[in-house]
Amino acid sequence: MNACCGAWSEFVPLLHIVGTTSTVQKSRGQLTHHVAPGKLISSKSDHYIYETLVERLACKVESLKSVEDAPEKIDFLIKEIMETKRPGYLFIPCDLVDIPVSALRLGDLDLYRPMEIRPIEYCDQLASLVLSKIYSSAAPCMLVDILTDRFGLTHEVRSLVRKTNIPNLSTFMGKSVLDETEVSYVGDYIGDASEKEVQQFVQTCDLVIHIGAFNNEINSGKHTLYNGVHPESLIIMNHENIIIGSAKFDVSFVHILPKIVSNCNPLKIPQFTGSIFISQ
C-alpha cells in the first residue's frame, strides 16, 4: 500500500494484483485468518475491507466475482491506469485463477484510451492562443516538468525546443525530460532554491511557459517557482488544464502541445540574444 501511495502521488501507472479468499468465503463472510473481523471476534469477516482501504490510492479498484466478464474488466482497468497515470488494484479470488477464459481479447489492446477531447476547433484555437503569446513576447522561456514525461510528451517538448530554440529549463522532478546538450538549455530551476543567476534569468523573461506543471513543495522550491514572474506572463499546462495569464481552460495538454509543435512558425519566434547561465 505504501508503494502504491507513492505511485499515486507521483503519477506512476502501476497495476497491483492481489490474491484474495475464495468467492464462497467472501459471500458467506466466513471468519478467516488474516481477514480483519469486526469489533467482536464472533462477527463475520469483511472480505472486501482491503478493497475499501485502497480506494483512495487508486484510479480504479476492480474486484473480480466471476470469470465471465473478467477479461473485459481487466482490460478496462489497465486502460484506466494508462490514461490517468495512477495505480490501480485488481483483486482476484483464489478459486478463479485457474479457470480458463476466452482468448479473443488477447489481440492488440489500445492502452492509451484518449482523455476527454474537446472539439478540434477548440483545441486549434487554444494552440493558436498559446502561439500568439509566444510570438508577441520578447524573451520567452520554457520550464519543463515531470508530467511532460508521465503523459508521454517528451518527444513533443524536445521537438518544440529544437524548432524554436527558446531557452529552456528543468524543474527538480523534470530532470532528463529535456536534452541538456541543446545550446538553448539553461539549467535547473527550482524557484528560490535555484542558483541566483538562473532565477534572475527566469525573472527577466516576459513569458514563462511551464509545461507538465507539478507544483508540490520539493519541485517548486517550497512554492516559490513563480516568484518575480507576473501572473499575466505565465502559461501553465498539464493534463488537467491550461492556464494562460488569468484565463483557465479545462483541456489537457495532451491534445494541445502536439498542435503547438506542428503549427509553430519558427520565423515568428523571438530569438534570445543574451547570456545563458548553466546550472551545475
URPERA-V643194 format. One record per residue. RES is the residue in one letter. SS is DSSP state (hx for helix, st for strand, lp for the rest). NEAR is the number of other ideal C-beta (glycine too) atoms within 10 Angstrom. Layout:
((RES,SS,NEAR) (RES,SS,NEAR))
//
This chain:
((M,lp,12) (N,hx,7) (A,hx,12) (C,hx,18) (C,hx,13) (G,hx,13) (A,hx,20) (W,hx,19) (S,hx,11) (E,lp,16) (F,lp,19) (V,lp,15) (P,lp,18) (L,st,17) (L,st,15) (H,st,18) (I,st,10) (V,st,13) (G,st,11) (T,st,21) (T,lp,19) (S,lp,15) (T,hx,16) (V,hx,10) (Q,hx,18) (K,hx,21) (S,hx,10) (R,hx,14) (G,lp,16) (Q,lp,14) (L,lp,14) (T,lp,17) (H,lp,6) (H,lp,6) (V,lp,19) (A,lp,11) (P,st,15) (G,lp,13) (K,lp,5) (L,lp,7) (I,lp,7) (S,lp,7) (S,lp,11) (K,lp,14) (S,st,20) (D,lp,15) (H,lp,23) (Y,lp,15) (I,hx,12) (Y,hx,17) (E,hx,17) (T,hx,11) (L,hx,13) (V,lp,19) (E,hx,10) (R,hx,9) (L,hx,21) (A,lp,24) (C,lp,18) (K,st,18) (V,st,22) (E,st,19) (S,st,18) (L,lp,17) (K,lp,14) (S,lp,11) (V,lp,16) (E,lp,10) (D,lp,12) (A,hx,19) (P,hx,15) (E,hx,10) (K,hx,17) (I,hx,19) (D,hx,14) (F,hx,15) (L,hx,19) (I,hx,19) (K,hx,17) (E,hx,17) (I,hx,24) (M,hx,19) (E,hx,19) (T,hx,18) (K,lp,20) (R,lp,22) (P,st,25) (G,st,26) (Y,st,25) (L,st,21) (F,st,21) (I,st,17) (P,st,20) (C,lp,12) (D,lp,15) (L,lp,17) (V,lp,10) (D,lp,6) (I,lp,9) (P,lp,6) (V,lp,14) (S,lp,10) (A,lp,8) (L,hx,7) (R,hx,12) (L,hx,9) (G,lp,6) (D,lp,5) (L,lp,13) (D,lp,9) (L,lp,12) (Y,lp,12) (R,lp,12) (P,lp,10) (M,lp,14) (E,lp,9) (I,lp,12) (R,lp,16) (P,lp,8) (I,hx,10) (E,hx,8) (Y,hx,14) (C,hx,18) (D,hx,14) (Q,hx,13) (L,hx,22) (A,hx,21) (S,hx,13) (L,hx,15) (V,hx,22) (L,hx,17) (S,hx,12) (K,hx,19) (I,hx,21) (Y,hx,14) (S,hx,12) (S,lp,19) (A,lp,9) (A,lp,18) (P,st,23) (C,st,24) (M,st,24) (L,st,27) (V,st,28) (D,lp,28) (I,hx,23) (L,hx,24) (T,hx,28) (D,hx,19) (R,hx,21) (F,lp,21) (G,lp,12) (L,lp,24) (T,hx,17) (H,hx,11) (E,hx,19) (V,hx,24) (R,hx,18) (S,hx,16) (L,hx,24) (V,hx,20) (R,hx,13) (K,hx,15) (T,hx,22) (N,lp,16) (I,lp,23) (P,st,23) (N,st,28) (L,st,27) (S,st,24) (T,lp,29) (F,lp,20) (M,lp,20) (G,lp,25) (K,lp,13) (S,lp,11) (V,lp,23) (L,lp,23) (D,lp,14) (E,lp,15) (T,lp,6) (E,lp,14) (V,lp,7) (S,lp,18) (Y,st,19) (V,st,25) (G,st,19) (D,st,19) (Y,lp,28) (I,lp,22) (G,hx,21) (D,hx,14) (A,hx,15) (S,lp,23) (E,lp,16) (K,hx,9) (E,hx,14) (V,hx,19) (Q,hx,21) (Q,hx,12) (F,hx,24) (V,hx,21) (Q,hx,14) (T,hx,12) (C,lp,22) (D,lp,16) (L,st,21) (V,st,23) (I,st,25) (H,st,25) (I,st,26) (G,lp,27) (A,lp,28) (F,lp,20) (N,lp,16) (N,lp,13) (E,lp,9) (I,lp,11) (N,lp,20) (S,lp,23) (G,lp,19) (K,lp,13) (H,lp,13) (T,lp,15) (L,lp,27) (Y,lp,19) (N,lp,13) (G,lp,12) (V,lp,20) (H,lp,12) (P,hx,10) (E,hx,12) (S,hx,18) (L,st,20) (I,st,22) (I,st,23) (M,st,28) (N,lp,23) (H,lp,22) (E,lp,14) (N,lp,14) (I,st,23) (I,st,17) (I,st,18) (G,lp,13) (S,lp,8) (A,st,10) (K,st,12) (F,st,18) (D,lp,9) (V,lp,20) (S,lp,21) (F,hx,25) (V,hx,19) (H,hx,20) (I,hx,21) (L,hx,23) (P,hx,17) (K,hx,19) (I,hx,23) (V,hx,20) (S,hx,12) (N,hx,12) (C,lp,20) (N,lp,11) (P,hx,11) (L,hx,6) (K,hx,12) (I,lp,17) (P,lp,17) (Q,lp,9) (F,lp,18) (T,lp,6) (G,lp,9) (S,lp,7) (I,lp,17) (F,lp,16) (I,lp,12) (S,lp,17) (Q,lp,6))
//
